[in-house]
Amino acid sequence: MNTDIKTSWTAVIQEDPETGDCILEFPPEMLDQVGWKEGDTLVWKEMDNGAWSLSKKAVNEVTE
């Protein structure tokens, strides 16, 4: 078992200075580790402790 794999990250929400939209910028090493790439659809899930979880939407997954 590889114990060097990080399983959680903290990201700071930033504001796009041109549009005012909120941005979450993910570090490249995190994207590589979780297998996400630009254009993927992510699903937000609120956890019981008030934290949030993000996962890549499965091809056939239906979201609310």
C-alpha distance (Angstrom), angle and dihedral (degrees) to the residues before:
residue distance angle dihedral
M1 . . .
N2 3.80 . .
T3 3.81 108.5 .
D4 3.82 92.3 -176.9
I5 3.82 92.3 77.6
K6 3.78 112.8 108.0
T7 3.81 113.3 -141.9
S8 3.80 102.2 -172.3
W9 3.78 137.6 37.6
T10 3.78 135.8 -176.2
A11 3.79 117.6 -136.1
V12 3.79 128.7 -168.8
I13 3.78 116.9 -133.4
Q14 3.80 109.2 -126.0
E15 3.78 131.5 -168.7
D16 3.80 122.5 -123.9
P17 3.82 102.8 -125.4
E18 3.81 92.3 -147.8
T19 3.81 100.6 46.9
G20 3.80 105.3 17.5
D21 3.83 89.0 -127.5
C22 3.79 118.9 144.6
I23 3.81 116.0 -109.9
L24 3.80 132.1 -162.6
E25 3.78 109.0 -163.1
F26 3.79 113.4 -160.9
P27 3.81 121.1 -154.1
P28 3.83 113.4 -112.9
E29 3.83 92.5 -122.7
M30 3.82 89.7 56.5
L31 3.81 92.0 49.6
D32 3.81 90.2 50.0
Q33 3.80 92.4 48.8
V34 3.82 96.2 49.2
G35 3.81 95.0 37.7
W36 3.81 97.6 -120.0
K37 3.78 125.0 143.9
E38 3.79 137.0 -178.0
G39 3.80 109.9 -71.5
D40 3.82 96.1 31.6
T41 3.80 116.4 131.0
L42 3.80 112.8 -123.8
V43 3.79 126.1 -156.7
W44 3.82 119.5 -142.8
K45 3.81 117.1 -147.8
E46 3.81 124.8 -176.0
M47 3.79 111.6 -136.5
D48 3.82 124.9 -142.8
N49 3.82 91.0 -107.0
G50 3.83 93.3 56.9
A51 3.81 94.1 -101.3
W52 3.80 121.9 120.8
S53 3.78 130.6 -126.3
L54 3.81 126.4 -154.2
S55 3.78 124.4 -159.1
K56 3.77 135.4 168.4
K57 3.79 111.9 -98.1
A58 3.79 112.5 -114.1
V59 3.81 115.1 -124.1
N60 3.82 93.3 -110.4
E61 3.83 97.5 33.4
V62 3.80 118.0 123.5
T63 3.81 115.9 -147.1
E64 3.78 130.1 -166.5
